[in-house]
Amino acid sequence: MKKTILITGTNRGLGLALTKIFLENGDTVLALYRTHSDRLQELKNNFKDNMFLFEVDVTKEIDIRDVFSQIRRITSSIDILVNNAAIHLENHRPELEKTDFEAIGETFEVNSISPLKIIKYGIPLVKNSHNKLIVNISSEAGSISNQTWRESEYGYCMSKAALNMMSKLLHNRFKKDGVKILAVHPGWFSSDMGGPEAPITPLQAANNVARTILKEWKIDDQIFVDYDAKLMDW
Ligand SMILES: NC(=O)c1ccc[n+]([C@@H]2O[C@H](COP(=O)([O-])OP(=O)(O)OC[C@H]3O[C@@H](n4cnc5c(N)ncnc54)[C@H](OP(=O)(O)O)[C@@H]3O)[C@@H](O)[C@H]2O)c1
């Protein structure tokens, strides 16, 4: 059955690649972006009828509310809602003494709080759908237990741990409505965030993530998983 899928951060990286994969599969994609890109426009040109573009900064709640009222004019249901947009402002791994606390705040705003804003307005449409799936793109960087090896990148790691907590809270709240929540670590891939050294491309990562998302999930199955649908430690 063809699905309606909402994805944030679709102009580049994983979000763009996921959009391409689902469109090629015949699904309808509600593609949210902040900055337009030629590659996004190219997809729109190729998939005119199945792709709907919405410009929004995911930190801005009023703009998100407006986007969802536009979306409601197109569809009353969203099968899969993917919170993908994120920032990592500490790729050079500054020491604690050089930590920029404003950057940490901004990172929390985009990576932890904005996904909850998107879900606030998206959940009624997800509940109306067949699949009823919410996917928060997380990271092994947000795993506190034995996966943690970093000594800094406070904002990014802490914000992804918070996203994981949000995923569990949403699971507790919405499982009675049949909504499944996943927090997916996509692996290390060569986007602007991942850098050129990464072992796989965004398209390879997106194929892995799409395969994981499309598994037959049951409500009480694991929440935090990797690109192979394997359980991750919180
Ligand atoms: N790359 C990796 O190796 C890796 C590893 C583990 C997890 N992840 C996770 O995978 C996801 C995708 O990462 P990526 O590597 O594809 O990142 P990326 O190439 O840096 O792209 C980030 C995306 O997020 C969007 N974005 C950032 N702030 C936004 C805002 N305020 N409003 C709307 N959109 C915003 C960007 O839009 P603009 O162009 O407008 O900035 C862009 O589309 C993220 O959740 C990331 O944490 C990545």
The ligand as a Gaussian input file, in Angstrom:
#p B3LYP/6-31G(d) Opt

LIG

0 1
 N       25.853000      12.369000       8.986000
 C       26.030000      11.399000       9.868000
 O       27.028000      10.654000       9.827000
 C       25.001000      11.177000      10.944000
 C       25.270000      10.212000      11.935000
 C       24.322000       9.952000      12.917000
 C       23.130000      10.678000      12.899000
 N       22.899000      11.621000      11.927000
 C       21.598000      12.299000      11.943000
 O       20.992000      12.159000      10.670000
 C       20.138000      13.303000      10.404000
 C       20.488000      13.909000       9.053000
 O       21.847000      14.340000       9.115000
 P       22.660000      14.787000       7.819000
 O       24.023000      14.258000       8.007000
 O       21.872000      14.504000       6.604000
 O       22.711000      16.376000       8.105000
 P       23.035000      17.577000       7.096000
 O       23.510000      17.107000       5.791000
 O       23.862000      18.526000       7.888000
 O       21.567000      18.210000       6.880000
 C       20.882000      18.751000       7.955000
 C       19.493000      19.086000       7.506000
 O       18.783000      19.668000       8.612000
 C       18.208000      20.886000       8.176000
 N       18.029000      21.847000       9.257000
 C       18.922000      22.235000      10.195000
 N       18.392000      23.187000      10.972000
 C       17.119000      23.390000      10.529000
 C       16.066000      24.246000      10.926000
 N       16.182000      25.105000      11.959000
 N       14.901000      24.192000      10.238000
 C       14.747000      23.340000       9.205000
 N       15.709000      22.509000       8.774000
 C       16.890000      22.539000       9.435000
 C       19.195000      21.413000       7.142000
 O       18.597000      22.441000       6.380000
 P       19.472000      23.738000       5.914000
 O       20.146000      23.355000       4.630000
 O       18.441000      24.804000       5.757000
 O       20.465000      24.028000       7.002000
 C       19.473000      20.126000       6.383000
 O       18.425000      19.847000       5.508000
 C       20.330000      14.240000      11.572000
 O       19.298000      14.058000      12.513000
 C       21.670000      13.803000      12.157000
 O       21.806000      14.151000      13.510000
 C       23.801000      11.889000      10.968000

